C-alpha cells in the first residue's frame, strides 16, 4: 500500500522542475518592504523553504499552487496570498507565472496574518503593486513620497478580502500521499472503496479518519479540489463545457451547480 502511494507521489514530483528558493536572493540591506518581480516558468516547483519576513505574493499573470504541511492553496491570476514569516512552503507554477512580491519585515505585518490566506486583489491594489514593483527603489526614502505610497499600499493589502481557495491535507502519511496523488488526476472518479482499500482501511474507518483529519468528508474534499482546479482552468481560458467534461461531470449544469455550491457564484464569474 505504502509502496503504491509512494510511487504515485514520486511520479507527480518528478514531473516538476524543482529549484531552490535561493534562486531569488534577498538584498542584505533593505527597507521595511522590499518589492520583487520575477518569472517562474511553467511546471517549476520551488523547494520547501522559509523566510524571516512575511510575504505577499500577487500572481499578475499565470496560476500557481502554494503548499504547506497542513494545506494547499490555489493562487489564480490576479489573486494574492499571504505567507507568514518562518512558514515552510513550496510553490508550483502551473503556467508561466509573473509574480509580484512584497517581502515585509515582521514588525510591520498586521497581527491577523498568522496563517497563509488567499485574498481577492482589487484593481486599485493590483495596479499599485505593479507600479511600486516597477518604480520604487530598494532603498526608498521612508519619509518621502515613496515611503508614503508604501504605507498606503500596506493599508490596502492588509484589508483585502479573504477567499476560500484552501484545501486541507490529512496528517497521516498514507492519506496525505493519497490526496497528493488524487490532485494529479482531479477528473478521475476516485471511488472511496478503491482508495480505502489502497490505504488498508475499511470504508467506514477511512471516512471517519479522513473527516477527523481534514474537517471535510472525502466527497466534499474531492468536490472542492475539482472546483479549485476548475478555477485555474477558467483562468487558462478553457470553456465551461470543456472543464465540465475534464472534471468528470455529467453535464455543464451539474458542474455549474457544484461550482456555485462551493464558491457561491457561477463559473462565468472566474472566466478570463
N, C-alpha and C positions, 0 to 999 in steps of 0.2 A: 504493500500500500504506500509506504513512505517513498519507496523507490520510484513508483509510478508518478506520484505527485512531484517528487524532486526532479525527475526528468522533464516534466511539463514546465516547471518553474525555470529550469536551466535553459530549455529551448526558447522560452519567452525572453529571458535575459540576454541570450546570445544574439537575438535579433537587433539589439540596440548597440549603437556605437558609444561606449561608455568613455567619459572623460572626467578628469579631476576638476574640482571646483577651483583649484589653483590656477586653472587656465584664465580665471577672471580675478586677478590680484587687486587688493585694495591699496591705495597710497598710504604711506606711513604717517604723513601729515595731512589732516583733513578737517573740515568743519563739522558742525553738528549733523548736517545732512550731506551725503555725497551722492551725486547723480551719475548713473551709468546707462549707456545704451549699447546693446550688442545683439548679435545674431546667434541663435542656437539652431544649428542645422537640423533638418527633419530626421527623426529617428535617433537623435542623440540623447543619451541619458547622462546626467551629471551625478556622479557617485555620491553616496551618503556623506554629508558634511554639516558643519555648524558654523555660525558666525557669532562674534562677540557683540554684535549690534543687531537691531531689528531690521527687517527688510520689508519693503512694499514693492511687489512685482506687478507691473502692468503689461499685459500682452497686447501691444499695439497692433501687431499682425500675427496670425498663427495661433495655434491652440496647444496647450500643454497639460500634463498631469503633474501634481506635486504630491509626494507620498511621505508620510511619517510612519512610525512604528504602529500607530493606532488608527490612522485614517488615510484616505485617498481623496484628493480634490481634483476636479477638472477646473481649468482656467481657460475659458474660451477667449477669443479675440475681443478686446475692448472690456474685459473684466480684469479684476485685480485680486491679489491675495496678500494678506499679512502673514509674516513669519516672525515669531518672537526670537529674541536672542537666545542662542545655545539650544535651539530646537533642531535636532538632527533631521535632515530631509533629503530627498532625492527629487530630481526634476527630469521629466521625459518630454521632449519636444515631439509632438505628433505631426507637426508640419514645420516648415521653416518659421521659427518664432523670432520676431523682432521685439526684444524685451527692453522695456524702460524701467529702471530700478532705482529706488531710493533706499540708501543704507543710512539708518538713523541711530544715533547714539541713544543708549537705553534711558538716560536721564530725561530725554525729551520725548519719550514714547508715551502715549496715552495709557493710563492704568488698565484700561479694558482690553488691551492687546496682550493677553496671556496665553492664547492658543492661536493656531493658524485659523484664518477665516477668509472665505472668498467674499468679494464685495462687487456690487454693481458700480461701475465708474460713469459718472455723469459726463456730458460733453465738455462742460467747463473744466472739470478735473483732468480729463484726458488731454485737452489742449494745453492746460497749464503745465502738466507733467512733461509733455513733449517740448514745450517752449523752454522750460527750466533745464531739461536734459540737453538741449541744443545750445543754450546760451550762457548759463550760469557757470562761472569758472570754479575749479576745485576749491580755491582759497578765496571765496567771495567775501565781500565786506558785510559782516553780520549786522552792522548798524546802517548800511546803505540800502539802496533800492532792491538789490538782490536779496539781502537778508530779510527785508520786509516781504518780498514775494515768497520766499521760502516759508516764512511764518504763516502767511495766508494759506499757502498750499497745504501745509500740515493740518491747519484747522479744517480744511475742506476734506482731505482724505480720511481724517480721523472720524468724520461724520458720515462717510459713505455707507449706504445700507447693506447689510449682510445678505447673502444669497445662499440658499441651501444646495450647494454643489458638493457636499461631502458624503463619502461612503465609508462606513466604519469597517476596519479589519478585525476579524476574530483574533484572539490572542494565542490560542493553542496552535502549535506549528502545523498540524495536519489541516485544520480548517483554514488557516491563513494561506498556506500554499494552494489549497483548493480554490479559494477566492481569487487569488492572483492568476491561476490558470484559467478560471472562468472569464476573467476580464479580457483575456486574449482572444476569446471567441464569444462575444456577447450575444450574437444572434442565434447560437445553438440552443437546443431545448434545455439542457442541464437539468434532467429529471432528478428529483430528490432521492428516489430509490437507487439510482445509479451512483450518485455521489456518496450517499450514506454507506453503501456497500464498499466503495473505494476507500473510505476513511475508517472502515471497520466498525461501524455502529449500526444499530437498528435505526429505522426511520424515526421512531419516536424519540430515542435518545439524541439522535442527530438534531432534530427540530428543537428540542429543549436546550441543548448545548449551544446551538447557533444563536438562538434568541437571547440566551443569557449573556453571550459574549459580545453581541453586536447591538442588542436592543431592537433588532428587527427580525421578523420571520424570514426564512430563506426565500420565500416567494416575493416578499416586499423588497428584500435586498436585491434580488435579480431585476425586479421592475425598475428600481431606482438606478441600478447600474446601466440598464439598457437605455433609459431616458437620458441619463447624463452623457452616454456615448452618442446618443442621437443629437444632443445639443452641439457637440463637436462636428458631427456630420452636417448639420444645418449650416454651421459656420463655414463649412467647406463647400457650400453651395450645392449640396445634394438635395434632390426633391423629396417631399414628404412621402410620396409613393415609393421611391427607391429605398428610403430609410426604413419605412414600414416593412418592406419585404426583407431587407438585410437583417433587421432586428427580429425577424420571425413572427411578425404579427399577421393575422389572417386578412386584415383589410386596413386601409388608411383610417377608417372610422375607429377601429379598435385601437390603433396606435395613437390617434389624436385624443381619445378618451383617456388612455393610460398616461399620456404626456401631461394632460391638464390635471389629472388627479395627483400627480407628483409635484408639478411646478406651478399649478394654478392658472396657467394660461395656455392657449393652443400653440402648436409648433410654429405657426407663422410668426409669432412674436420674436422668435430667435432666428428667423431667416435672414440671410445677408441682404 
